[in-house]
Amino acid sequence: MRGRTIGLYGDTGSGKTTQGGAYAKEKLIKEGKRTRYVAGDLGGYGSIASMERAGFLDVVSFDETAAKDPWSWVNDQTSGKSLAEDIGLIIFDSATSISEAILNVITKTPGNVGQQKTQRFTVASGLVVGANNESHYGIVQSFMLDQIWRSTWLAAKGIDVLWTFSLDRSEKADASLVVGPKLAGHALTPQIPKWFQYFFRTVSVPVLGQPARHLLFLQEQPDLNGTGTSFGNPRYPLDAETELPAVLEPASLVEALSLIEQGQEEADRRLRKEMSV
């Protein structure tokens, strides 16, 4: 059975890592499968660290070796290097952080990367300081697209693949605001949702004197402040009998996937009935 490819994006603190952890528990409970967690965010994964201690979260950390060569580090993970047989889910958290790490390494790479001259200089202590140019962003975008596509080969082997992204706000050509996933600049924001089978947004809404509200947007929606459009793509079947909610509150990736699976089963039953007439 083919695995799912899922994209999840949102602001820092909106619950992306927590949703990935809930999905990891679901894989263990229902299928007896462990999860590999590719930790690209320097902020850590404290909200789900207990799962690592429990033994069903296999963490690959962004360490000193990865910081020197993030290109090879992420390529090893998307290729399934040293992947145990009992892994049923791989979480890449996050594509945004990985792309930023690569951009940072480029500024310190000897010589020029790309067609444009790199702005780089060495301070008195020997520290190399540099800045990225437009060519660098194009190279990293292309590389990350290749890595995300490469990870879908793991889905062909029956492994679910989840990538997270930070949130980006940018403008379309007509100057309308777009709210979407961030990856090495703004250029790919509208295209990224098409790379995944399912794509959702997590949102945290502060409430005075109460716990924050956590929402999961399942479909394209107006942004909360009404000034733009928020991307989402559940690929929900048109022939499903049950209407898919636009938003889940409280947020639950597990429930979202369950609802989509239910809709697919309804569409299958309807088609079988039509074909039997």
C-alpha positions in Angstrom: 0.0 0.0 0.0 1.4 3.4 -1.0 2.1 5.9 1.8 0.8 9.4 2.0 2.8 12.6 1.3 1.6 15.5 3.6 2.7 19.1 3.9 1.9 21.1 7.0 2.7 24.8 7.4 2.2 27.6 10.0 3.7 30.2 12.2 6.2 29.2 14.9 4.2 27.8 17.9 1.1 26.9 15.8 1.5 23.2 16.6 3.2 21.7 13.5 5.6 19.5 15.5 2.8 18.5 18.0 0.6 17.4 15.1 3.5 15.3 13.7 3.9 13.7 17.1 0.2 12.9 17.3 0.4 11.2 13.9 3.5 9.3 15.1 1.4 7.9 18.0 -1.4 6.9 15.6 1.1 5.0 13.4 2.4 3.1 16.4 -1.1 2.3 17.8 -2.7 1.3 14.5 0.2 -0.2 12.6 2.9 -0.9 15.1 5.2 1.3 13.1 7.8 3.7 14.5 8.6 7.2 13.2 11.8 8.8 12.0 12.0 12.4 12.9 14.5 14.5 10.9 15.1 17.5 13.2 16.1 20.4 11.1 14.7 23.1 13.4 17.4 24.5 15.8 14.6 25.3 18.3 14.3 21.6 19.1 11.5 19.2 19.4 10.7 19.4 23.2 7.0 18.9 22.7 7.4 15.4 21.4 10.8 14.4 23.1 9.0 11.9 25.4 8.3 9.8 22.3 12.0 9.5 21.6 12.5 8.4 25.2 9.7 5.9 24.8 11.5 4.4 21.8 9.1 4.9 18.9 10.6 8.2 17.7 13.9 7.7 15.9 15.5 11.2 15.9 18.1 12.3 13.3 19.4 15.6 14.7 20.9 18.5 12.8 24.4 18.3 14.4 27.8 19.8 13.7 28.4 17.5 10.7 25.0 18.4 9.2 25.7 22.1 9.7 28.9 21.8 7.6 27.2 19.9 4.8 23.4 20.2 5.0 23.1 19.2 1.3 24.3 15.6 1.9 22.6 15.4 5.3 19.1 16.0 3.9 19.8 13.9 0.8 20.7 10.9 3.0 17.4 11.2 4.8 15.2 11.6 1.7 17.0 8.6 0.2 16.0 6.5 3.3 19.6 5.9 4.4 19.9 3.6 7.4 16.1 3.4 7.6 14.9 0.6 9.8 12.2 -1.9 8.5 9.7 -0.8 11.2 9.6 2.8 10.2 6.2 3.8 8.9 6.4 7.6 9.0 9.2 10.1 8.3 8.8 13.7 9.5 11.0 16.4 8.0 10.8 19.3 10.4 11.3 21.7 8.7 11.9 22.3 5.1 12.2 26.1 5.9 15.0 25.5 8.4 16.9 23.1 6.1 16.8 25.6 3.2 18.0 28.4 5.5 20.9 26.2 6.8 22.0 25.6 3.1 21.8 29.3 2.3 24.0 30.0 5.4 26.6 27.5 4.2 26.6 29.0 0.8 27.7 32.4 2.2 30.8 30.7 3.6 31.6 28.5 0.6 34.9 29.4 -1.1 34.5 30.8 -4.6 31.2 31.8 -6.1 28.0 29.7 -6.0 25.8 30.3 -9.1 26.2 32.9 -11.8 26.2 36.0 -9.6 29.2 37.2 -7.6 28.9 36.3 -3.9 29.3 39.1 -1.4 31.8 37.7 1.1 34.6 39.0 3.3 36.8 37.9 6.2 36.9 39.9 9.4 40.1 40.4 11.5 39.6 37.2 13.5 39.3 35.1 10.4 35.5 34.8 10.5 33.9 34.7 7.1 30.9 36.9 6.7 28.7 36.8 3.6 25.3 37.5 2.1 23.1 35.5 -0.2 22.2 36.7 -3.7 19.3 35.9 -6.0 21.2 33.0 -7.7 21.6 31.3 -4.3 17.9 31.3 -3.7 17.2 29.7 -7.1 19.8 27.0 -6.4 18.4 26.1 -3.0 14.8 26.1 -4.2 15.7 23.7 -7.0 17.6 21.5 -4.6 14.8 21.4 -2.1 12.2 20.6 -4.7 14.4 17.7 -5.8 14.7 16.5 -2.1 10.9 16.7 -1.6 10.3 14.8 -4.8 12.9 12.2 -3.8 11.2 11.7 -0.5 8.0 10.6 -2.3 9.9 7.5 -3.4 9.7 6.5 0.2 5.9 6.8 0.0 6.0 4.4 -2.9 7.4 1.9 -0.4 4.5 2.3 1.9 6.0 5.0 4.2 4.1 8.1 5.0 6.1 11.3 4.5 5.4 14.6 6.3 7.2 17.9 5.6 6.6 21.0 7.7 7.1 24.6 6.6 7.1 28.0 8.3 4.5 30.5 7.2 5.2 33.0 4.5 3.2 36.1 3.4 3.8 37.4 -0.1 2.0 38.9 -3.0 0.7 37.5 -6.3 1.3 39.4 -9.6 -2.0 41.2 -9.1 -0.7 42.4 -5.6 -3.2 40.2 -3.7 -1.8 38.7 -0.5 -0.9 35.0 -0.4 -0.4 33.1 2.8 1.6 29.9 2.3 4.6 27.8 3.0 8.1 29.4 3.2 11.0 27.9 1.4 14.2 29.9 0.6 12.3 33.1 -0.4 8.9 33.7 -1.8 9.1 32.4 -5.4 7.8 28.9 -4.7 5.1 29.7 -2.1 2.1 29.1 -4.5 3.6 26.0 -6.1 4.6 24.0 -3.0 1.1 22.6 -2.1 1.0 20.9 -5.5 4.0 18.8 -4.5 2.0 16.9 -1.9 -1.0 14.6 -1.7 -2.4 16.6 1.2 -1.5 20.1 2.3 -2.8 21.8 5.5 -2.2 24.9 7.6 -1.9 25.1 11.4 -3.0 28.2 13.2 -2.7 29.3 16.8 -5.1 32.0 18.0 -4.2 33.7 21.3 -7.2 34.1 23.7 -6.8 36.5 26.7 -6.7 34.6 30.0 -7.3 31.2 28.3 -5.3 28.6 26.4 -4.7 29.5 22.7 -7.1 28.1 20.2 -5.5 25.6 17.7 -7.0 25.2 14.2 -6.2 23.1 11.2 -7.2 24.6 7.8 -8.2 21.7 5.5 -9.0 23.8 2.4 -8.0 27.1 0.8 -9.4 29.8 3.1 -9.4 33.6 3.5 -6.7 34.5 6.1 -7.9 35.2 9.6 -7.5 39.0 9.1 -9.4 38.9 5.8 -6.5 40.4 3.8 -5.4 37.4 1.8 -5.8 33.7 0.8 -4.4 30.8 2.8 -3.4 27.7 0.8 -4.7 24.2 1.5 -5.4 21.1 -0.6 -7.1 18.0 0.9 -7.8 16.4 -2.6 -11.2 15.5 -1.3 -13.3 13.4 -3.7 -16.2 15.2 -5.3 -18.5 12.1 -5.0 -18.1 11.8 -1.2 -21.5 11.9 0.6 -20.1 13.7 3.7 -18.9 17.3 3.3 -15.3 18.0 4.4 -15.1 20.8 7.0 -13.0 23.7 6.0 -11.5 24.0 9.5 -10.9 21.6 12.4 -10.9 22.9 16.0 -9.1 21.7 17.9 -6.5 21.0 15.2 -6.0 17.3 14.5 -4.0 16.0 11.6 -5.1 12.5 12.5 -8.8 13.4 12.3 -8.3 15.3 9.0 -6.7 12.2 7.4 -9.5 10.0 8.8 -12.2 12.2 7.4 -10.5 12.2 4.0 -10.2 8.4 4.0 -13.9 8.2 4.9 -14.8 10.5 2.0 -12.7 8.3 -0.4 -14.5 5.2 0.8 -17.9 6.9 0.2 -16.8 7.9 -3.3 -15.7 4.3 -4.0 -19.1 2.9 -2.9 -21.0 5.4 -5.0 -18.9 4.6 -8.1 -19.4 0.8 -7.6 -23.1 1.4 -7.3 -23.2 3.5 -10.5 -21.2 0.9 -12.4 -23.4 -1.9 -11.3 -26.5 -0.4 -12.8 
